[in-house]
Amino acid sequence: MPPQPHLKLAILALGLGSFAIGTSEFAAMGLLPWYASDLGITEPQAGHVISAYALGVVVGAPITSILGARLPRRRYLAGLIAVYGVMNLLAAVLPGYGTLVFTRFLAGLPHGGYLGVAMLFAADALPREQRAKGVTQVLLGLTIANIAGVPLAGVLGQGLGWRWGFALPGVLALIAGWLILRLAPRVGAPAKANPLGELKALKNPAVILTLLVGAVGCGGVFAVYSFLSAAMLATTNPPSWAVAALLSAFGVGMTIGSIGAARLTIRLGEFRAAFVLMVFMALTQGIASLAVGNWVLMIASSFIIGVGASMAVPLQTRLMEVAGEAQSMAAAMNHAAFNAANALGPWLAGMALAAGWGWRSSGLVGVGLSLAGLVVLAIAWWQARASGQPLEDYPARA
């Protein structure tokens, strides 16, 4: 896509949408102790609210990709983020645990389609060897959400009620939808758009294995982070600002990690960058397990977990190389894979907690999932080598 006059403003609007998504997704984790208490449920049961959202992303990614294949990207993106906003507002106002689980599932449906196509939009505006930077520009909305949006939602949730943590991103998402309609270039649907052709991505072994790396390996991040604030409150006596600091530290780490992951991917190529990041994630999750019981160390561990949580950059870049004409499906399914990890990680960590293994167990679950991700990454590398695919597409020395 050639540069457009309002391209930078359009990408900022897309970033606001990803900011709303990041705020909603991660605020649900940070606010877990408060809605668990208010609804009269246990922490592992409250984890189902997180898993329901993640499953909505997994289900919604292929559906939105097929339905939106022939739509102009501007209207497609604006429509998805508007639906996202409405579902978050419904989660904020409707009563009951079952209703919260259901509305969070519905909120997850547009997540993958929106972020996937938004990243394609930004990546296509840059030279091929710089695509990772385009991916990062959209992902920064998610990471900045964890610096500002999630702590703000946490403060609102603690002070005014947890439902404000969903109302805030709902309003932001609606504003983002309006801005996208105003600012995004008016271009037609992607050339050769074929709804059923998008399904071909799901038959490509290279695509499937890349998605599995994220679905398995990144479960560790969510296993730890989903219960981090609950673990802090249960095992320490922190000051009132500590939970907000914990959430913000994760966001600062994610922002630094995303920028670093883009540079690492450009320099090393997708596979090597993914290997480095996966090993680093396993180490940070082990540190997080050891930090439980000391609120200062838990805040520090939240920061380093965030630094390692940037696998989306090399994996998304890899998918752009192997997905062929099914770019929208592959991009959306990348987010579905990460939300499969978001369902898997808290579920396994919740089982460990319910079994009485203690708050440190979530970190150990995380380490196990990261190591399993390394195994899947090795299989993906072997498949690429056996099929003659390039293993280092463009180590651009820049």
Order of alpha helices (4+ residues) and beta strands (2+ residues): alpha-alpha-alpha-alpha-alpha-alpha-alpha-alpha-alpha-alpha-alpha-alpha-alpha-alpha-alpha-alpha-alpha-alpha
